[in-house]
Amino acid sequence: MSPVESAREGFGAILRAFLGLGARAFGGPVAQLADISSEFVERRGWTTRERFHRALAVYQLLPGPEAHEMCCYLGTVRGGRLGGIAAGLGFMFPGLVLMLAASAVYAHIDLRAPAVAGALVAMQLAACVLIVRAVLRLMRPLASDWRLMLALAAAIALLFFRTFAPAPHDMGTGIASQAPTVAALFGHGLTAGLVTFGGAYTALPYIAATAAGEGGWMTQHACLDGVAIASVLPAPLVIFGTFVGYAGGGIAGALAFTAGIFLPAFGFTFLGFGMFERLVAWTPARRALDALGAVAVGLIAGAALEFFYATISTMAGPRAAHQGPLDNQLLPCICFGVTMWVLGLLPKRYGAPILVMSAAAVGAGYGALFG
């Protein structure tokens, strides 16, 4: 360990450093990881570039948001386990506050108003575009290994048949008559946090089946709205768990679900620091984790297929305040393609929030004019 890496920072100093990082953490995990490396490896010198990338390789094979976990890791390097907690809390806090505010506004607006309905439908489409782009990026490194591609294809097929098989209920209408308890929301959040292999999108199938399935407390439309809102905030994408928890139990439910979904990200570093570098060097374990990583990407791809199908199928349904051209599913598909093309033209760091906010503006205008 270098003298720089052996230096220590207090809890407050680490918390302030990561609060600043969290307040400007736009653009999703790729941009966030780049900012983390630039700030804490290159500018502050808290660790070496080689050690940073070795740690990242391990965290990419574990459940949880990699950017948040790397913050916990760097905080632990600099300030011990309490430093890891300070870093994780600091990074997530700005997004948590903003998502709580967005959830409260969402719960009190008239979703049937033409402009609101148009904005939310357009944001759902933009969220699907972001999911598909993430899938394509994650699949690219697997293309050179046929065994990993086989594991990926099996996972996609599993979710494909689940998506298009006849279902006993409509995921968009399974609202329970009784709200979930705070403890139940914490448990659902914890389960979601443990299935986020490869990123936040792998939590979507579980959350959709639980929160928007039969006996759930929200609609699948609302789940997608939460993903769209989360994509414009400076936070790990799993902050949409705060939105889901708020829908089930208000502020207490939001905090419980958030605590559950982020707990594994804190826990792996708190309990496993010092063991991860030995694990990644052990070839048999690395091969097994590579296979699990490929399955995780397949689950993400299946979730993308499922949510794309649901969004395209319902863009002109009863949720939309307008009727007319969007009744034809060809137009939503064309809109999806155009939106995907536009995303490729936007700057990478701010492409996600620009896309979603622009889609919201276009959708609101369309709804106001033709609703």
Secondary structure, DSSP 4 states (H G I P E B T S, - for coil): --HHHH----HHHHHHHHHHHHHT--SHHHHHHHHHHIIIIIIS-SS-HHHHHHHHHHHTTSBS-HHHHHHHHHHHHHHHHHHHHHHHHHHHHHHHHHHHHHHHHHHHS-TTSHHHHHHHHHHHHHHHHHHHHHHHHHHGGGTT-HHHHHHHHHHHHHHHHHHHS--SS-TTT-B-SSPPPHHHHHHHHHHHHHT-BTSGGGGHHHHHHHHSSTTBSS-HHHHHHHHHHHTTSSS-GGGHHHHHHHHHHHHHHHHHHHHHHHHHHHHHHHHHTTTHHHHHT-HHHHHHHHHHHHHHHHHHHHHHHHHHHHHHHHTTSTTSS--SGGGSTHHHHHHHHHHHHHHHHS-TTTHHHHHHHHHHHHHHHHHHHH-
